[in-house]
Amino acid sequence: MSITAEEIEFAKELFSGVGPLTTRKMMGGLCLYSEGTIFAIVHSDFGVMIKGAGDFQNELNDLGLTRWTYQRDGKDKPTSMPYWKLPDSALDDPDEACALARRALAHL
């Protein structure tokens, strides 16, 4: 299923405090960029996800966030992607969402 115009607008508003954003549809959703660096994805099946790299991955795990995984055909184990689902509290609080986005960008 493709991402809706409402989901795109929601994500752009949610992260507007990060600064000028660019977007690109790919990976079954929408990638969000700040100054050319991807920091989040919106996917119609998985929701809004923040990118984790380096030590920030541990922080996201410590927050108890769910990592994006999917099952590849012919594989026994799920494949993990470097994205974690935003907590519900951040979906309701642009300041919290933008703080996580800035942390993600600092580790990329």
N, C-alpha and C positions, 0 to 999 in steps of 0.2 A: 504494500500500500504506500502511496506517495504522501509526502508531507503536505499539509494544508496551508493555505495563505494565512489562516488564523494562527497556526503554530509558528510560522515564520515571523509574523508581527509580534507575537508574544515574546519570542526569544530576543528579537532585536530591541524591544522595550526593556526586557529584563536586564540585558547587558549593556544598555546605552551608557551607563556611567563609566564603562571601561574606556570610552573614547570613541573615535570614529571606527565603525565596524564595516567590514566587507563580508559578503556571504557567497557561498557557492554550493549548488546542489550536487551532492555526490554521496556515495555509500548508502543509498536508500534514504537519505535525509538531507539535512542542511548543515554545512560546516560554517562556523563563525570564526572570523579572523580579526586580529588587531595588528595593524602595521604589517600585514602579510603573514602573521604567525597564527596558525590554528590553535584555538584554546577550548573550543566546545563544539559539540554536535547536537543537533536536534533530530531525532529519529522517530518516525510515527509509531513504531513498535516499542521502543525503549525509553522515549521521553528525552529530556534535556540532560546531557552528559558533559562533564568537565574532563579535560585531558590531564592525565597524570604522567609525570616524568621525574626521574631521579628520586630524591627523598620525598617529594610531594606525593608519590604513590603511597608511601608509608602513612603519611598524614591522612590521606583519603581512606585508607584501610582502617586506621585508628578511629576515624569518625563513624565507622560502620557502614560506609557507603557500598553499594553493590556495583561490582565491576561488570562491564559489558562482556558477555561471552556468547558464543554461538557454536552450534554443532556443525562441523563440516562433513560433507558426504564422505563415507569411507574411513572416517577417523574415529578412534575409540574415545578420545578425550576432547572436551570442548576447547575451542580456540578463544584465548583471552585477548581483548583489545585494550589499548591504554586509555580507556575512558570509564568514568564512574558516574553513576546516576546521581544527579543533584538531590540533596535532601528536600523533603517537602517544604521545610521551613524556608529554604532558599528560593523555592518557586514562588513563595508568597512575599519575599523580601529582597528587592533588587540590591540593597546594600550588601546583604549576605552573599548573594549570587556574584556580584561584582568583586567582592573581597576574594572569593574562591577563584574567580577568573584571573585576578591579578597575581594570586599565588601560583596558579598554573603557568601564567606567562613568565613569571620569574624563574621557573625551573625548566623552561624550554630552550 
